[in-house]
Each structure stands twice: as structure tokens, then as C-alpha cells.
Amino acid sequence: MVNAQASSNVQKTELANGVRVLTESVPYVKSISVGLWCRTGSRHERADEAGITHLIEHMLFKGTPTRTAKQIAEAIEGRGGSLNAFTDKEATCYYCRCLAEDLELAVDVLSDMMRDSLIDPEELAREEGVVIEEIKRDLDEPADHVHELHIQGRWGDHPLGKPVIGTIESVGGFKRENLVGYMKRRYVGSHVLLAVAGNCDPAQVRSLAEQHLGSLPSGSDDQPLSRPLGKGGENLSPKDVEQVHFCIGGDGPSLFDKDLYTGVILDNAVGGGMSSRLFQEIRERRGLAYAIGSYVLSYTAGGAYTVYGGTSLESWPIVRNLVRKEFDSVLKSGLDEAELERTKKNLAGSIVLALESMSGRMMRMSRNEMNYERDIPIEETLAKIEAVSNQDVIDLAQRILPAESVSVTAIGPFESA
């Protein structure tokens, strides 16, 4: 097993309004990674709010009373840093990487965006057009769209089944008051986290958090979700494209399931990289696909395990059967001893190597806090990976990969019904 250094230097404090502040001081670097998180995503949207979380993420870059959109970008990029954001189903993150000496500037800019964005109606109308074009682009890219189609097909109307980006109809109908109302409900102290990793002083970070985020209203905790129960079946969508783009898979472990790391090991061995079974069999040995792999999605309430790829219409039945063959193999026998050990080392190594990046450190400690409300030492993670047995892999596969539980989603040049 990969050796890791002693537990991290993560410090946590909480402001009176519930805002949490995390720091990991790494004095031997000259940079910092700063993340301002809000525990809100598409799963928190009401029926008439599809896509509003992602639209708000866009709008927070569009100006505040003290900075124009251009000045927001220039404040960080003009110092050699980078600024970005993302929205997923359960969280939104605004983040930057910059020199350690620019800590105060970074916290100021990110907090200004979250706290005081104008949400100007004219800017909103333009940005709705931008997001609609983003939706159209995704619809035009079957290699991207098939993943969303697959999860929607498995989880239906469950909050985790909704697309993060929304729909053309929903995004085009929002007014300023809709966004402001959502932010008042969701962008509150109990949902907000400021995380800094790198060459930083924890006392200074806390002081800056108090100064810039201490005025946020406190808010309240979320109600837990029921588990999404995926359904098997087949969804083949005809489209005039050159390849069949497909997703095949079943449900997977949630963030709180005891077999979370078993799912990661199964994923890695079956389709997680160039040495995986599917890559070696379908691409290297048979030359039937350029893109072939798998991934695990794990959320607080549930998860999904998915194999994806693209192949010709003629090869599609062969590729589909080969995926099923690998599923049946792990259902019956799991992984051989050498394969299991190699997979564990691969995962452990990738986790340890990610600690070389300040952004990787910031993301890791933030997600641990958002999901588990504690720092998880790297040794604990590595021990859980090492503890996974082959019988654990078989047990999980038998639960999530039987033929009747697996769904197949594909976009390709099929004949219309």
C-alpha cells in the first residue's frame, strides 16, 4: 500500500451565523487555493426552478456595486491567478488559485460575488441566452447528452435525476425576483463554507471570513432525501450521428454506504483507466471503440455506476455484449488477487498524488466537511481502500449489476420506431 504522511493540518472554525471556515496550511508553497462553497444544487430546486442554481452561478460573475464583470475577472487574473465556478447536484463552488500574498483579495472578490451580486435584469436576459446556447450545445453532443439522459431514465422525477443545467423552457422564464428569492433561501450561513489550502495563516482566514461573510443570515439545515431507486430497461434514441453513444449501468453506493470504496475499486478495475478490463478488451484487443470507460456517481442519498463509450452501429451489439460479459464476470468471481492489489495501489497512489495540488487539497477537505462534517485523514481513506476484499466486490456487483437491474441508454443512428 502507498505510504502517506501524517494526518493533515486542517483547522476548522465556525462563525456565529453558521459559516464554516477550513484552512490547511502548507508553508512550503507560494500559492493558495480558495473555495467559497454553498451547499445548494439542482436537487434543492423546486418544480418551477429547474436550472436556477446553475444560472445563479453564471450571474454571480456579472457584477456587484463595487466591481463590473470585467473588474471581477481582472482582479484575480491581473495578479496571475485563475477564477472559476461549478454547479453540481448538491453543491456550488466559486474558487480561485492565486499567490499566497493575494489571500485578502481572493476572499474579498469571492465574497463580494456571493454576497452583493446585482443580478441586473438586462444581464440576466443575456445570460439566460448564454445558458440556453449551452443547453443546445449539450443536446448537439450525444457523447455528453447521453449521460444526463441515462440518469434521468434511471431516477425519473427524483431530485437527483434532474439535469443541473435545466431546460430551454425553464431557463428562459426566470426573472430577477426568482433568483433573489432562491438565494435568500439557499445562500445562508448554515450552507456556506470558505476553504483555503496553501501558504496561509488560519487566524487571518478566519478574520477575513468574519469581515466578509459574518453578515450572512444563518438559515436552517436541509431535510434528507429518500434514496433514488433506479429501474432497468432500454432507451435507444435515434439521431443522425456517426456512432452509437451509450451508457450502461445500475445504481451504486451513496456517500454514506459502507461499500463506497468497494464501488470505487469495482469501477477502477472494470473501466477506470487504460489498464481496466473494458479498455483492454474493447479498445486494445478488439479495436471496437475509441472512448470506453466507467465512473461512479455518489451522492448523499444514493449513487450510480455507469459504463460509457462510443462505437459504430455495426459493433454496438458486440460491445454491449462484452460489457454484459464483464458484469457477469465480477458478479460471479470478482477480481483476481493481483488485479485487486493493483487496483488498490492505483487508487491509493492517485489520492496521495492529488495532495501535491493545493486545489486538490482544498477540494478534498471541502467535500469531506460538506458531506461528513469532519476532516478525514488520508490514512483513514487508505485503510478503507486496503480493507476491501474480493468478496466485498462480488457482493456489491451482485446487488447492482444483475441484468434486470441494469439500464441501457444509447443515442445513435438507429431506425426510428
C-alpha positions, 0 to 999 in steps of 0.5 A: 500500500502507498505510504502517506504522511501524517494526518493533515493540518486542517483547522476548522472554525465556525462563525456565529451565523453558521459559516464554516471556515477550513484552512490547511496550511502548507508553508512550503508553497507560494500559492493558495487555493480558495473555495467559497462553497454553498451547499445548494444544487439542482436537487434543492430546486423546486418544480418551477426552478429547474436550472436556477442554481446553475444560472445563479452561478453564471450571474454571480460573475456579472457584477456587484456595486463595487466591481463590473464583470470585467473588474471581477475577472481582472482582479484575480487574473491581473495578479496571475491567478485563475477564477472559476465556478461549478454547479453540481447536484448538491453543491456550488463552488466559486474558487480561485488559485492565486499567490499566497500574498493575494489571500485578502483579495481572493476572499474579498472578490469571492465574497463580494460575488456571493454576497452583493451580486446585482443580478441586473435584469438586462444581464440576466436576459443575456445570460439566460441566452448564454445558458440556453446556447449551452443547453443546445450545445449539450443536446448537439453532443450525444457523447455528453447528452447521453449521460444526463439522459441515462440518469434521468431514465434511471431516477425519473422525477427524483431530485437527483435525476434532474439535469443541473443545467435545466431546460430551454423552457425553464431557463428562459422564464426566470426573472430577477425576483426568482433568483433573489428569492432562491438565494435568500433561501439557499445562500445562508450561513448554515450552507456556506463554507470558505476553504483555503489550502496553501501558504496561509495563516488560519487566524487571518482566514478566519478574520477575513471570513468574519469581515466578509461573510459574518453578515450572512443570515444563518438559515436552517439545515436541509431535510434528507432525501429518500434514496433514488431507486433506479429501474432497468430497461432500454432507451435507444434514441435515434439521431443522425450521428456517426456512432452509437453513444451509450451508457450502461449501468445500475445504481451504486453506493451513496456517500454514506454506504459502507461499500463506497470504496468497494464501488470505487475499486469495482469501477477502477478495475472494470473501466477506470483507466487504460489498464481496466478490463473494458479498455483492454478488451474493447479498445486494445484487443478488439479495436471496437471503440475509441472512448470506453470507460466507467465512473461512479456517481455518489451522492448523499442519498444514493449513487450510480455506476455507469459504463460509457463509450462510443462505437459504430452501429455495426459493433454496438451489439458486440460491445454491449455484449462484452460489457454484459460479459464483464458484469457477469464476470465480477458478479460471479468471481470478482477480481483476481488477487493481483488485479485487486492489489493493483487496483488498490495501489492505483487508487491509493497512489492517485489520492496521495498524488492529488495532495501535491495540488493545493486545489486538490487539497482544498477540494478534498477537505471541502467535500469531506466537511460538506458531506461528513462534517469532519476532516478525514485523514488520508490514512483513514481513506487508505485503510478503507481502500486496503480493507476491501476484499474480493468478496466485498466486490462480488457482493456489491456487483451482485446487488447492482449489476444483475441484468434486470437491474441494469439500464441501457441508454444509447443515442445513435443512428438507429431506425426510428420506431 
